[in-house]
């Protein structure tokens, strides 16, 4: 049906699509968990309610992405998770903590709820830090050097800040009153850290990867790809202007910072994808070298073409049903 190279491109595109959706969707609910106030019970309940109908479906995209990596690029799956064994274990434990805390905080006695709030917050922070660390190691080509570890630690905090930023923008869109004002302040602070982190990665990535430098600074590629950081910068400025105006706008345009954050995440993802393609393990393994047998990919493609639209459809439907502001654990 398809040639081997075409099948590899289809599966890597589906995997990239899944990773992008996970970073955006689970990114904001991880960000909400990171910012969960431990001394404001009512606000904590409202924040949890804002992600309640969505967080399970959001994590589905991570499972799908890892599954596609395993079945379509088994050699890359083995290499990547061999290098990232410990942070992956931390990520899984933290996601389990979040899931347990999410359910138990609603069923536990009132005196125990603060404890489960702390567990949920800790799980959200650990999950974000571990994902950021893994991203940093990936960008550094899994090098075992002091510079690689230092950059990965910085990347961990950068991703946590990015998730906090999109999470704050989500709360601005979904809440009102005092909590919305708090979310505006959170978005300003985390957005600044996120902006600095994007600049740092944009400088470090071409410096440590000669192939990336050649891609970004070779004519006519430069004319096209350098528009990505320019647009990102413009979106951060646009978002800051909107955040400054929001308390005075009576909630008008509360969705704009979140949309700007989604576009920023998307542009950053495409920037990284362009930098490393066709490598699935930077400077080591390409998608062509690690792709499974064409017969296997052709067979698996039919199931994937059914599963992905189904996941996307029920995710879209859940957002449609529970759209709107959240007040007192109810949606209007």
C-alpha positions as CSV (number, residue, x, y, z in Angstrom):
1,X,0.0,0.0,0.0
2,X,2.7,2.5,1.0
3,X,6.5,2.5,0.6
4,X,8.7,1.9,3.6
5,X,9.8,5.6,3.7
6,X,6.2,6.8,3.5
7,X,5.1,4.6,6.3
8,X,8.0,5.8,8.5
9,X,6.9,9.4,7.8
10,X,3.2,8.6,8.6
11,X,4.1,7.0,11.9
12,X,6.6,9.7,13.0
13,X,4.0,12.4,12.1
14,X,1.3,10.6,14.2
15,X,3.8,10.3,17.1
16,X,4.7,13.9,16.8
17,X,1.0,14.9,16.7
18,X,0.4,12.9,19.9
19,X,3.4,14.4,21.7
20,X,2.3,17.9,20.8
21,X,-1.2,17.4,22.0
22,X,0.0,15.8,25.2
23,X,2.4,18.8,25.9
24,X,-0.5,21.2,25.4
25,X,-3.4,19.3,27.0
26,X,-1.6,17.6,29.9
27,X,0.7,20.5,30.1
28,X,-2.0,22.9,31.3
29,X,-3.4,20.4,33.9
30,X,0.1,19.7,35.2
31,X,0.5,23.5,35.4
32,X,-2.7,23.8,37.4
33,X,-1.4,21.2,39.8
34,X,1.9,22.9,40.2
35,X,0.1,26.2,41.2
36,X,-2.4,24.5,43.5
37,X,-2.6,26.7,46.6
38,X,-2.3,24.8,49.8
39,X,-3.9,27.5,52.0
40,X,-6.9,28.3,49.9
41,X,-9.4,25.4,50.0
42,X,-12.1,27.0,47.9
43,X,-9.7,28.1,45.2
44,X,-8.0,24.6,45.2
45,X,-11.4,23.0,44.7
46,X,-12.2,25.3,41.8
47,X,-8.8,24.7,40.1
48,X,-9.2,20.9,40.4
49,X,-12.7,21.2,39.0
50,X,-11.4,23.1,36.0
51,X,-9.3,20.1,34.9
52,X,-11.5,17.3,36.4
53,X,-13.4,16.3,33.2
54,X,-10.2,16.4,31.0
55,X,-7.1,15.2,32.8
56,X,-7.6,11.5,32.2
57,X,-8.2,12.0,28.4
58,X,-5.2,14.3,28.3
59,X,-2.8,11.6,29.5
60,X,-4.1,9.2,26.8
61,X,-1.9,11.1,24.2
62,X,1.2,10.2,26.1
63,X,0.3,6.5,26.1
64,X,-0.4,6.7,22.4
65,X,2.9,8.5,21.6
66,X,4.9,5.9,23.5
67,X,2.9,3.1,22.0
68,X,3.6,4.4,18.5
69,X,7.3,4.7,19.3
70,X,7.4,1.1,20.5
71,X,5.6,-0.5,17.5
72,X,6.9,1.8,14.7
73,X,10.4,2.5,15.9
74,X,11.4,-0.3,18.3
75,X,15.1,0.3,18.1
76,X,14.7,4.0,19.0
77,X,12.3,3.1,21.8
78,X,14.9,0.7,23.3
79,X,17.7,3.3,23.0
80,X,15.7,6.3,24.4
81,X,14.3,4.5,27.4
82,X,17.6,2.8,28.2
83,X,19.1,6.3,28.5
84,X,16.1,7.7,30.4
85,X,15.3,4.9,32.7
86,X,15.4,6.8,36.0
87,X,13.5,9.9,34.9
88,X,10.9,7.7,33.2
89,X,10.4,5.9,36.5
90,X,10.0,9.2,38.3
91,X,7.5,10.3,35.7
92,X,5.4,7.2,36.1
93,X,5.5,7.4,39.9
94,X,4.5,11.0,39.9
95,X,1.6,10.4,37.5
96,X,0.4,7.6,39.8
97,X,0.6,10.0,42.7
98,X,-1.5,12.5,40.8
99,X,-4.2,10.0,39.9
100,X,-4.5,8.7,43.5
101,X,-4.5,12.1,45.0
102,X,-7.1,13.4,42.5
103,X,-9.6,10.7,43.6
104,X,-8.7,10.5,47.3
105,X,-9.0,14.2,47.9
106,X,-12.6,14.1,46.9
107,X,-13.4,11.1,49.1
108,X,-11.2,11.7,52.1
109,X,-12.3,13.2,55.4
110,X,-12.1,17.0,55.4
111,X,-9.0,17.0,57.6
112,X,-7.1,14.8,55.2
113,X,-7.8,16.9,52.1
114,X,-4.8,19.2,52.6
115,X,-2.5,16.1,52.6
116,X,-3.9,14.9,49.3
117,X,-3.6,18.4,47.8
118,X,0.1,18.3,48.7
119,X,0.5,14.9,47.1
120,X,-1.3,16.2,43.9
121,X,0.9,19.3,43.8
122,X,4.1,17.2,44.4
123,X,3.1,14.7,41.7
124,X,2.4,17.5,39.2
125,X,5.7,19.2,39.9
126,X,7.7,15.9,39.7
127,X,6.0,14.9,36.4
128,X,6.8,18.3,34.9
129,X,10.5,18.3,36.1
130,X,11.1,14.8,34.9
131,X,9.6,15.6,31.4
132,X,11.8,18.7,31.2
133,X,14.9,16.7,32.2
134,X,14.2,14.1,29.6
135,X,13.7,16.8,26.9
136,X,17.1,18.3,27.9
137,X,18.9,15.0,27.7
138,X,17.3,14.4,24.3
139,X,18.4,17.7,23.0
140,X,21.9,17.1,24.3
141,X,22.0,13.7,22.5
142,X,22.0,11.7,25.8
143,X,25.6,12.8,26.5
144,X,27.0,11.8,29.9
145,X,28.8,15.2,30.6
146,X,28.5,17.8,33.2
147,X,27.2,20.3,30.6
148,X,24.5,17.9,29.5
149,X,23.3,17.3,33.0
150,X,23.4,21.0,33.8
151,X,21.4,21.8,30.7
152,X,18.9,19.1,31.4
153,X,18.3,20.4,35.0
154,X,17.7,23.9,33.5
155,X,15.4,22.3,30.9
156,X,13.5,20.6,33.8
157,X,12.7,23.9,35.4
158,X,12.0,25.5,32.1
159,X,9.3,22.9,31.2
160,X,7.8,23.2,34.6
161,X,7.6,27.0,34.1
162,X,6.1,26.5,30.6
163,X,3.4,24.1,32.0
164,X,2.7,26.6,34.8
165,X,2.3,29.3,32.1
166,X,-0.2,27.5,30.0
167,X,-1.9,26.3,33.2
168,X,-2.3,29.8,34.4
169,X,-3.7,30.9,31.0
170,X,-6.2,28.0,31.3
171,X,-7.3,29.2,34.7
172,X,-7.7,32.7,33.3
173,X,-10.1,31.3,30.7
174,X,-12.0,29.0,33.0
175,X,-12.3,31.0,36.3
176,X,-13.5,34.4,37.5
177,X,-13.0,36.8,40.3
178,X,-10.1,36.5,42.8
179,X,-8.8,33.3,41.4
180,X,-8.6,34.7,37.9
181,X,-6.7,37.7,39.2
182,X,-4.3,35.3,40.9
183,X,-3.9,33.3,37.7
184,X,-3.0,36.5,35.8
185,X,-0.2,37.1,38.2
186,X,1.0,33.5,37.9
187,X,0.9,33.8,34.1
188,X,3.1,36.9,34.1
189,X,5.8,35.4,36.3
190,X,5.8,31.9,34.7
191,X,5.6,33.4,31.2
192,X,8.8,35.4,31.8
193,X,10.6,32.2,32.9
194,X,9.2,30.3,29.9
195,X,10.4,33.0,27.5
196,X,13.9,33.0,28.9
197,X,13.9,29.2,28.7
198,X,12.9,29.2,25.0
199,X,15.7,31.7,24.2
200,X,18.2,29.5,26.0
201,X,17.2,26.4,24.1
202,X,17.2,28.4,20.8
203,X,20.9,29.4,21.4
204,X,22.2,26.2,22.9
205,X,20.6,23.8,20.4
206,X,22.5,25.2,17.3
207,X,25.7,25.5,19.2
208,X,25.9,21.9,20.4
209,X,24.5,20.4,17.2
210,X,26.3,21.5,14.0
211,X,23.6,19.9,11.9
212,X,21.0,22.0,13.6
213,X,23.1,25.2,13.0
214,X,23.4,24.3,9.3
215,X,19.7,23.8,9.0
216,X,18.7,27.1,10.7
217,X,21.4,29.3,9.2
218,X,21.6,28.1,5.6
219,X,19.9,30.1,2.9
220,X,17.0,29.9,2.0
221,X,16.0,27.9,5.2
222,X,16.9,31.0,7.3
223,X,14.3,33.1,5.6
224,X,11.6,30.6,6.6
225,X,12.5,29.1,9.9
226,X,13.7,32.3,11.7
227,X,10.1,33.5,11.5
228,X,9.3,31.0,14.2
229,X,11.2,32.7,17.0
230,X,10.0,36.1,15.7
231,X,6.3,34.9,15.9
232,X,7.0,33.4,19.4
233,X,8.4,36.7,20.6
234,X,5.4,38.6,19.2
235,X,3.0,36.2,20.9
236,X,4.6,36.7,24.3
237,X,4.3,40.4,23.9
238,X,0.6,40.0,22.8
239,X,-0.1,37.7,25.7
240,X,1.5,40.2,28.2
241,X,-0.6,43.0,26.8
242,X,-3.7,40.9,27.2
243,X,-2.8,39.9,30.8
244,X,-2.3,43.6,31.7
245,X,-5.7,44.5,30.3
246,X,-7.7,41.5,31.6
247,X,-8.7,42.8,35.1
248,X,-10.1,45.9,33.3
249,X,-11.8,44.1,30.5
250,X,-14.6,42.4,32.6
251,X,-13.4,39.0,31.4
252,X,-13.6,39.9,27.7
253,X,-10.8,38.1,25.7
254,X,-10.0,35.8,28.6
255,X,-9.3,33.1,26.1
256,X,-6.6,35.0,24.2
257,X,-3.6,34.2,26.5
258,X,-4.4,30.5,26.4
259,X,-4.6,30.5,22.6
260,X,-1.3,32.4,22.4
261,X,0.3,29.8,24.7
262,X,-1.0,27.0,22.6
263,X,0.5,28.6,19.4
264,X,3.8,29.2,21.3
265,X,3.9,25.5,22.3
266,X,3.2,24.4,18.7
267,X,5.8,26.7,17.2
268,X,8.4,25.4,19.6
269,X,7.5,21.9,18.8
270,X,7.9,22.4,15.1
271,X,11.2,24.2,15.7
272,X,12.6,21.1,17.5
273,X,11.1,18.8,14.9
274,X,12.7,20.7,12.1
275,X,16.0,20.8,13.9
276,X,16.4,17.1,14.4
277,X,14.5,15.6,11.4
278,X,15.1,12.9,10.1
279,X,16.9,11.8,13.4
280,X,14.7,10.2,16.0
281,X,17.7,10.0,18.3
282,X,19.7,13.2,17.7
283,X,22.8,12.6,15.7
284,X,22.6,8.8,16.2
285,X,19.5,7.1,14.7
286,X,17.2,8.2,11.9
287,X,13.6,7.2,11.4
288,X,14.6,5.2,8.4
289,X,17.1,3.2,10.4
290,X,14.8,2.4,13.3
291,X,11.5,1.9,11.5
292,X,9.9,-1.5,11.9
293,X,9.4,-3.9,8.9
294,X,7.1,-2.4,6.2
295,X,4.7,-5.4,6.5
296,X,4.3,-4.7,10.3
297,X,3.8,-0.9,9.7
298,X,1.2,-1.6,7.0
299,X,-0.8,-3.9,9.2
300,X,-0.6,-1.5,12.2
301,X,-1.5,1.5,10.2
302,X,-5.2,0.3,9.9
303,X,-5.6,0.1,13.6
304,X,-3.9,3.4,14.1
305,X,-6.2,5.1,11.6
306,X,-9.1,3.9,13.7
307,X,-7.7,4.5,17.2
308,X,-6.4,8.1,16.7
309,X,-9.6,9.6,15.3
310,X,-11.6,7.9,18.1
311,X,-9.3,9.3,20.8
312,X,-9.4,12.8,19.2
313,X,-13.2,12.6,18.8
314,X,-13.9,11.8,22.5
315,X,-11.4,14.3,23.6
316,X,-13.0,17.0,21.5
317,X,-16.4,15.9,22.7
318,X,-15.5,16.2,26.4
319,X,-14.2,19.7,25.8
320,X,-17.4,20.6,24.0
321,X,-19.6,19.2,26.8
322,X,-17.7,20.8,29.7
323,X,-16.8,24.1,28.0
324,X,-17.4,27.3,30.0
325,X,-16.6,28.8,33.3
326,X,-16.3,26.6,36.4
327,X,-18.0,27.7,39.6
328,X,-18.4,25.8,42.8
329,X,-17.4,22.5,41.2
330,X,-20.2,22.9,38.6
331,X,-20.0,23.8,34.9
332,X,-22.4,26.3,33.3
